[in-house]
Amino acid sequence: MRRIYLDHIASTPVHPLVLEEMLPYLKERFGNPQSLHADGQEAMAALEEAREKVAGLLGAESAEVYFTASGSESNNLAVKGLALAQREKGNHLVLSAVEHQSVLHAAKSLEKLGFTATLVSVDKQGRVDPEEVRRALRKETVLVSVMLANGEVGTIEPVAEIAEICRSRKILFHSDAVDAVGNIPVNVKTLGVDALSLAAHQFYGPKGAAALFLKKATRILPLIDGGIQEGGRRAGTENVAAIVGLGKAAELAAAEMAARGLLQSGLRDKLMVELPRRVDRVVLTGHPVERLPHHASFCVEFIEGEGMLLGLDMKGIACSSGSACTSKALKASHVLLAMGLDHALAQGSVVFSLVDGTTSDDIGHLLEVFPPVIDRLRKMSPLYTKYLEEKGQ
């Protein structure tokens, strides 16, 4: 059976050149970067070269890049580490209601330590109003965290405007850019952020490699103690091969992002226009223009996302319903509920995310397969039966 993978928001394939760069560090170049001998220093040199490449992608200095094992770890380090480092200044956080669970749950952990958090609402397209953030600030606010792009609905947030508001109040600002870096241009100086999270597997790098940009001279408390790695901010033997892969993926993204985005956005637009034409009662979610170039998301009335995923999987198409971190929970997405969708409609979410190798033929095949899958599921849906009865059909 033909397989079409359209769940790249969960993970992208490792680029062949990334894998090629990694392999020596999984075989003969296995030294520990903290060792003083030649083998260790060879690994350290590779680590620092990767740091420079990631910094180059972000418009940062290499000393401002700290490696972690995942986007979730980067988010936890930023939210907890920055807040705890400023505890004497205040105990209040401001977050958007559509943040990734790694940000929201980090804030909940801080609440157990005496912090409080305010969630700022979003509009029907998932966008945060910077003025809402301004109104949420207090004299005891020490950190604001708003993501750059949402992985569930694709919406890009006005981060630079929010960062400016925070800067005017001397409040630290963090942005979860895991779904954005490598897919859209991200320059930390232009955005004005103090901290920013990213992960390699979102742009053709390996899983298990991520980073946190931390503006120079910004105080942060580590979450993992016991070693001098990463300037003492993240203890533990470095995953050299994966970090080398992250560096190569960053280098490729800097060179190829524009071309990738142009191709993907054209296919995305085709899907956003054609899919609601072919199936009735389908709602596009997220901003129609200010969204990730490889991302198209919808809610389909009268059925649940799980049924769609399994039905499409049986036809050879892989996609998602919500984020990879929450889709197995079988709950309505907190992102869609925050956008004002009712619970029943939010249950019917489906997300298609493209990659460099996605073709027009792939999208055409999806558009052919999707309607009969939905028709079969709706025939089993009591909600759809009731809808037809009310219409007199």
Residue, then its C-alpha position, 0 to 999 in steps of 0.5 A: m500500500r502506498r504510504i504518505y506521511l503527513d505528520h511532520i509536526a510530530s517529527t521530520p525525517v533525518h536529512p541524509l546529510v545530517l545522518e552522514e555528519m552524525l555517523p562518525y560520532l556513533k562509531e570511531r569518534f566516541g570520545n567524551p567532550q569533557s576528557l582532556h585527551a585528543d579524542g575528547q577534545e575532538a568531540m568538544a570541537a564538534l560540539e562547539e562547531a554545532r553550537e556555532k551553526v545553531a547560533g548562526l541560524l538564530g542570529a545569536e552568539s554561540a555562547e548564548v546557545y545551550f544544548t538540551a535533550s528535547g524541546s520540553e526540557s528547553n521549555n522547562l529549563a526556561v520557565k522554571g530556571l528563569a522564574l526561580a532565578q528571579r524569585e526575590k523580584g516577584n512570583h508572577l508568570v504570564l503565559s498564553a492559553v495555547e502554550h505547549q504542555s511543557v510550558l503550562h505544566a512547568a508553570k503548574s509546578l512553580e505554583k506549588l512553590g508559591f508562584t502564580a500564573t495568568l493565562v492570556s486568552v487568544d482569538k478565534q484564530g489562535r492569536v494572542d493580543p499583545e495588549e492582553v499581555r500588557r494588561a496581565l502584567r503586574k509589579e511582581t511579574v518576572l516572566v512572560s512566555v508566549m510561543l512563536a508558532n503553534g504546532e496544533v493550528g499553525t498560527i504564528e504569534p506576534v512575539a516581537e510586539i510582546a517582547e517589546i512590551c516586556r522589555s519596556r517593563k524589564i520583564l524577561f520574555h521566553s518563547d517556545a519556538v520548537d515548531a518555528v525554528g528551521n521552518i520560518p526565519v527566526n532571529v532572536k535579536t529581531l524578536g527581542v527575546d531573552a530565551l527561546s527553545l528549539a528542537a532538531h527533530q522539527f527541521y530534519g535533525p535527530k530526536g534527542a537534540a535540542a537547545l535553549f537560546l539564553k541572552k547573554a548575562t541572563r540569570i537562570l537556575p539549572l534543573i539538572d545538577g552534578g556537572i560542568q557541562e553547558g557552562g554549568r547550566r545543564a549537567g550530563t554527558e553530552n549526546v555528541a552525535a545528536i548535537v552534531g546532527l542538530g548543528k548540520a540541520a541548522e546549517l541546512a535550514a539556513a541555506e534551504m528554508a526559503a525554498r522549502g517554505l515556498l514549495q510547502s506553502g503552495l501545497r498547504d494552500k491547495l489543501m486548505v482550499e480544496l479539502p473544505r470544498r470536498v467535504d462539507r462541515v469542515v472548519l479550517t483552524g488557525h490563522p489563514v495567512e499568519r501560519l507555518p508554511h507546512h501546516a494545515s489543520f481542520c476540525v471535521e464536524f460529527i466525528e472524532g479525531e481518533g476515528m479519522l486518524l485510524g481511517l486514514d492510516m488504513k488508507g496509507i496516510a499518516c497525520s495527527s490530531g492535536s500535538a504529539c504530546t497530547s493526541k493519545a490522551l483522547k481529550a479535546s485540545h486545550v488549544l482549540l477550546a481556548m480558541g472558542l471551539d465547542h467541545a464536540l467540534a474540537q474532538g474532530s481535529v485533524v492536522f496535516s503537516l508537510v515536508d520537503g519531499t511532499t508532492s502535489d500528487d501526495i496532496g491530490h491522493l489525500l484529497e481523493v481518500f479523505p471524503p470517503v473516509i469521512d463519509r463512512l465515519r459519519k454514517m456511524s455517528p449519532l450526531y450526524t444522524k441527528y443533523l440530517e434529521e433536523k435538516g429533513q434528510 
